[in-house]
Amino acid sequence: MRLLREAVKWALGIVLALFFFLVPLPRSVPSWAGYVQWGIGSLIAVCIVGKLLYDTLFYNRYRP
């Protein structure tokens, strides 16, 4: 059951990052906004993967 929850979190993180990568920007925004869009998408992907990796490595396996 725990593995299924982790898989859902991974999938949600990937979908959220892809949303920021692939959403088209309107023509009225400056040209540098595309770089900000990719930066935000990358930051979200790295943070979500990092948190999931941290939670996986430091999972409390010993139950009293």
DSSP file (Angstrom, degrees, kcal/mol; ACC not computed):
  #  RESIDUE AA STRUCTURE BP1 BP2  ACC     N-H-->O    O-->H-N    N-H-->O    O-->H-N    TCO  KAPPA ALPHA  PHI   PSI    X-CA   Y-CA   Z-CA
    1    1 A M     >        0   0    0      0, 0.0     4,-1.8     0, 0.0     5,-0.1   0.000 360.0 360.0 360.0 -39.1    0.0    0.0    0.0
    2    2 A R  H  >  +     0   0    0      1,-0.2     4,-2.2     2,-0.2     5,-0.2   0.881 360.0  54.9 -65.9 -36.6    2.8    2.4    0.8
    3    3 A L  H  > S+     0   0    0      1,-0.2     4,-2.2     2,-0.2    -1,-0.2   0.876 105.7  52.4 -64.0 -37.7    4.4    1.7   -2.5
    4    4 A L  H  > S+     0   0    0      2,-0.2     4,-2.1     1,-0.2    -1,-0.2   0.908 108.5  50.1 -64.8 -42.0    1.2    2.7   -4.3
    5    5 A R  H  X S+     0   0    0     -4,-1.8     4,-2.1     1,-0.2    -2,-0.2   0.907 111.2  48.9 -62.8 -41.3    1.1    6.0   -2.4
    6    6 A E  H  X S+     0   0    0     -4,-2.2     4,-2.4     1,-0.2    -1,-0.2   0.888 109.7  51.8 -65.8 -38.8    4.7    6.7   -3.3
    7    7 A A  H  X S+     0   0    0     -4,-2.2     4,-2.4     1,-0.2    -1,-0.2   0.886 109.1  50.4 -64.5 -38.4    4.0    5.9   -7.0
    8    8 A V  H  X S+     0   0    0     -4,-2.1     4,-2.5     2,-0.2    -2,-0.2   0.900 110.2  50.0 -66.0 -40.2    1.1    8.3   -7.0
    9    9 A K  H  X S+     0   0    0     -4,-2.1     4,-2.3     2,-0.2    -2,-0.2   0.912 111.1  48.9 -64.6 -42.0    3.3   11.0   -5.5
   10   10 A W  H  X S+     0   0    0     -4,-2.4     4,-2.4     2,-0.2    -2,-0.2   0.932 112.6  48.2 -60.9 -45.9    6.0   10.4   -8.1
   11   11 A A  H  X S+     0   0    0     -4,-2.4     4,-2.5     1,-0.2    -2,-0.2   0.899 110.9  50.6 -63.9 -40.5    3.4   10.6  -10.9
   12   12 A L  H  X S+     0   0    0     -4,-2.5     4,-2.5     1,-0.2    -1,-0.2   0.905 110.5  49.8 -64.1 -41.1    1.8   13.8   -9.5
   13   13 A G  H  X S+     0   0    0     -4,-2.3     4,-2.3     2,-0.2    -2,-0.2   0.907 111.6  47.8 -63.2 -42.1    5.3   15.4   -9.4
   14   14 A I  H  X S+     0   0    0     -4,-2.4     4,-2.6     2,-0.2    -2,-0.2   0.914 112.8  48.4 -65.9 -42.5    6.0   14.4  -12.9
   15   15 A V  H  X S+     0   0    0     -4,-2.5     4,-2.1     2,-0.2    -2,-0.2   0.911 112.0  49.3 -64.9 -41.9    2.7   15.7  -14.2
   16   16 A L  H  X S+     0   0    0     -4,-2.5     4,-1.7     2,-0.2    -2,-0.2   0.915 113.2  46.2 -64.8 -42.7    3.1   19.0  -12.3
   17   17 A A  H  X S+     0   0    0     -4,-2.3     4,-2.0     1,-0.2    -2,-0.2   0.916 112.2  50.8 -65.8 -42.5    6.6   19.5  -13.7
   18   18 A L  H  X S+     0   0    0     -4,-2.6     4,-2.7     1,-0.2     5,-0.2   0.855 105.2  58.0 -63.8 -33.5    5.5   18.6  -17.2
   19   19 A F  H  X S+     0   0    0     -4,-2.1     4,-1.8     1,-0.2    -1,-0.2   0.940 108.9  44.1 -60.4 -46.1    2.6   21.1  -16.9
   20   20 A F  H  < S+     0   0    0     -4,-1.7    -1,-0.2     1,-0.2    -2,-0.2   0.834 115.9  48.9 -69.2 -30.7    5.0   23.9  -16.2
   21   21 A F  H  < S+     0   0    0     -4,-2.0    -2,-0.2     1,-0.1    -1,-0.2   0.884 120.7  32.6 -72.5 -38.1    7.3   22.7  -19.0
   22   22 A L  H  < S+     0   0    0     -4,-2.7    -2,-0.2    -5,-0.2    -3,-0.2   0.571  82.7 111.7-103.7 -10.3    4.7   22.4  -21.7
   23   23 A V     <  -     0   0    0     -4,-1.8     2,-0.2    -5,-0.2    14,-0.0  -0.484  69.6-123.3 -67.2 128.7    2.1   25.1  -21.0
   24   24 A P        -     0   0    0      0, 0.0    -1,-0.1     0, 0.0    -2,-0.1  -0.472  18.9-134.4 -75.3 143.4    2.2   27.6  -23.8
   25   25 A L        -     0   0    0     -2,-0.2     9,-0.0     1,-0.1     2,-0.0  -0.703  24.1-107.9 -92.8 146.4    2.9   31.2  -22.9
   26   26 A P    >   -     0   0    0      0, 0.0     3,-1.1     0, 0.0    -1,-0.1  -0.303  26.8-115.9 -67.9 160.3    0.8   34.0  -24.5
   27   27 A R  T 3  S+     0   0    0      1,-0.2    -2,-0.0     4,-0.0     4,-0.0   0.684 107.7  70.2 -70.8 -17.2    2.5   36.3  -27.0
   28   28 A S  T 3  S+     0   0    0      2,-0.0    -1,-0.2     0, 0.0    -3,-0.0   0.606  80.0  89.7 -80.0 -10.2    2.2   39.3  -24.8
   29   29 A V  S <  S-     0   0    0     -3,-1.1     5,-0.1     1,-0.1    -4,-0.0  -0.547  88.4 -97.9 -84.3 153.1    4.7   38.1  -22.2
   30   30 A P    >   -     0   0    0      0, 0.0     3,-1.3     0, 0.0     4,-0.3  -0.184  32.5-109.5 -66.2 164.0    8.4   39.1  -22.6
   31   31 A S  T >  S+     0   0    0      1,-0.3     3,-1.0     2,-0.2     4,-0.4   0.777 114.0  62.9 -68.2 -26.5   10.8   36.6  -24.2
   32   32 A W  T >> S+     0   0    0      1,-0.2     4,-1.5     2,-0.2     3,-0.6   0.630  82.3  81.1 -74.3 -11.9   12.6   35.9  -20.9
   33   33 A A  H <> S+     0   0    0     -3,-1.3     4,-2.3     1,-0.2    -1,-0.2   0.797  83.3  62.1 -65.6 -27.0    9.5   34.5  -19.3
   34   34 A G  H <> S+     0   0    0     -3,-1.0     4,-2.0    -4,-0.3    -1,-0.2   0.875 102.2  50.4 -64.5 -36.9   10.1   31.2  -21.1
   35   35 A Y  H <> S+     0   0    0     -3,-0.6     4,-2.1    -4,-0.4    -1,-0.2   0.879 110.2  49.6 -67.9 -37.7   13.4   30.8  -19.1
   36   36 A V  H  X S+     0   0    0     -4,-1.5     4,-2.6     2,-0.2    -2,-0.2   0.898 108.5  53.9 -66.1 -39.5   11.5   31.5  -15.9
   37   37 A Q  H  X S+     0   0    0     -4,-2.3     4,-2.2     1,-0.2    -2,-0.2   0.922 110.9  44.9 -61.2 -45.2    8.9   28.9  -16.8
   38   38 A W  H  X S+     0   0    0     -4,-2.0     4,-2.4     1,-0.2    -1,-0.2   0.864 111.8  53.9 -67.6 -35.6   11.6   26.2  -17.4
   39   39 A G  H  X S+     0   0    0     -4,-2.1     4,-2.4     2,-0.2    -2,-0.2   0.913 109.5  46.8 -64.8 -42.5   13.3   27.3  -14.1
   40   40 A I  H  X S+     0   0    0     -4,-2.6     4,-2.5     2,-0.2    -2,-0.2   0.915 112.6  50.0 -65.5 -43.1   10.1   26.9  -12.1
   41   41 A G  H  X S+     0   0    0     -4,-2.2     4,-2.2    -5,-0.2    -2,-0.2   0.909 112.5  47.0 -61.6 -42.1    9.4   23.5  -13.7
   42   42 A S  H  X S+     0   0    0     -4,-2.4     4,-2.7     2,-0.2     5,-0.2   0.907 111.3  51.3 -66.1 -41.7   12.9   22.3  -13.0
   43   43 A L  H  X S+     0   0    0     -4,-2.4     4,-2.5     2,-0.2     5,-0.2   0.911 110.8  48.3 -62.0 -43.1   12.7   23.5   -9.4
   44   44 A I  H  X S+     0   0    0     -4,-2.5     4,-2.4     2,-0.2     5,-0.3   0.927 112.7  48.5 -63.0 -45.0    9.4   21.7   -8.8
   45   45 A A  H  X S+     0   0    0     -4,-2.2     4,-2.4    -5,-0.2     5,-0.2   0.925 113.7  45.8 -62.8 -44.9   10.7   18.5  -10.3
   46   46 A V  H  X S+     0   0    0     -4,-2.7     4,-2.5     1,-0.2    -1,-0.2   0.908 114.0  48.7 -66.5 -41.8   14.0   18.6   -8.2
   47   47 A C  H  X S+     0   0    0     -4,-2.5     4,-2.4    -5,-0.2    -2,-0.2   0.921 113.8  45.3 -65.2 -43.7   12.1   19.4   -5.0
   48   48 A I  H  X S+     0   0    0     -4,-2.4     4,-2.3    -5,-0.2     5,-0.2   0.927 115.8  45.4 -68.0 -44.1    9.5   16.7   -5.4
   49   49 A V  H  X S+     0   0    0     -4,-2.4     4,-2.3    -5,-0.3    -1,-0.2   0.902 113.5  51.3 -66.0 -39.3   12.0   14.0   -6.4
   50   50 A G  H  X S+     0   0    0     -4,-2.5     4,-2.5    -5,-0.2    -2,-0.2   0.913 110.8  47.3 -63.3 -43.2   14.4   15.1   -3.6
   51   51 A K  H  X S+     0   0    0     -4,-2.4     4,-2.7     2,-0.2    -2,-0.2   0.914 112.9  48.3 -66.1 -42.1   11.6   14.9   -0.9
   52   52 A L  H  X S+     0   0    0     -4,-2.3     4,-1.9     2,-0.2    -1,-0.2   0.885 112.6  48.8 -66.0 -37.3   10.5   11.5   -2.1
   53   53 A L  H  X S+     0   0    0     -4,-2.3     4,-2.5     2,-0.2    -2,-0.2   0.908 112.0  49.0 -67.4 -41.3   14.0   10.2   -2.1
   54   54 A Y  H  X S+     0   0    0     -4,-2.5     4,-2.3     1,-0.2    -2,-0.2   0.929 111.7  48.9 -62.2 -45.8   14.6   11.6    1.4
   55   55 A D  H  < S+     0   0    0     -4,-2.7    -1,-0.2     1,-0.2    -2,-0.2   0.857 112.7  48.9 -63.4 -34.4   11.4   10.0    2.6
   56   56 A T  H >< S+     0   0    0     -4,-1.9     3,-0.9    -5,-0.2    -2,-0.2   0.916 114.0  43.8 -71.7 -43.2   12.3    6.7    1.1
   57   57 A L  H 3< S+     0   0    0     -4,-2.5    -2,-0.2     1,-0.2    -1,-0.2   0.837 119.9  40.4 -73.3 -32.6   15.9    6.6    2.5
   58   58 A F  T 3< S+     0   0    0     -4,-2.3     2,-0.3    -5,-0.2    -1,-0.2  -0.047  79.7 145.4-108.9  31.8   14.9    7.7    6.0
   59   59 A Y    <   -     0   0    0     -3,-0.9     2,-1.1     1,-0.1     3,-0.1  -0.523  57.4-117.5 -69.3 131.5   11.7    5.7    6.3
   60   60 A N        +     0   0    0     -2,-0.3    -1,-0.1     1,-0.2    -2,-0.1  -0.598  40.6 171.5 -74.5 101.4   11.2    4.5    9.9
   61   61 A R        +     0   0    0     -2,-1.1     2,-0.7     1,-0.0    -1,-0.2   0.664  52.5  82.4 -87.2 -17.7   11.3    0.8    9.4
   62   62 A Y        -     0   0    0     -3,-0.1    -1,-0.0     2,-0.0    -2,-0.0  -0.796  58.3-173.8 -97.1 117.7   11.3   -0.2   13.1
   63   63 A R              0   0    0     -2,-0.7    -2,-0.0     1,-0.1     0, 0.0  -0.923 360.0 360.0-110.6 131.7    7.9   -0.2   14.8
   64   64 A P              0   0    0      0, 0.0    -1,-0.1     0, 0.0    -2,-0.0   0.504 360.0 360.0 -72.7 360.0    7.6   -0.8   18.5
